Amino acid sequence: MARVINDDCVSCGTCEAECPVGAIAEGDGKYVIDADACVDCGACEGACPTGAIVEE
């Protein structure tokens, strides 16, 4: 199960840097996670300062 980034995202980019497989990219107004590339490791969720990353 992949994680998703909700509207609490402030586009800081911290999650993108933490993703070991490059599944996170800057989207329109917030970062997005490519569900097909996500390996559900949770590194991004722990790094997010606003708690915007949650399990889908």
Secondary structure, DSSP 8 states (H G I E B T S, - for coil): --EEE-TT-----HHHHH-TT--EEE-SSSEEE-TTT-----HHHHH-TT--EEE-
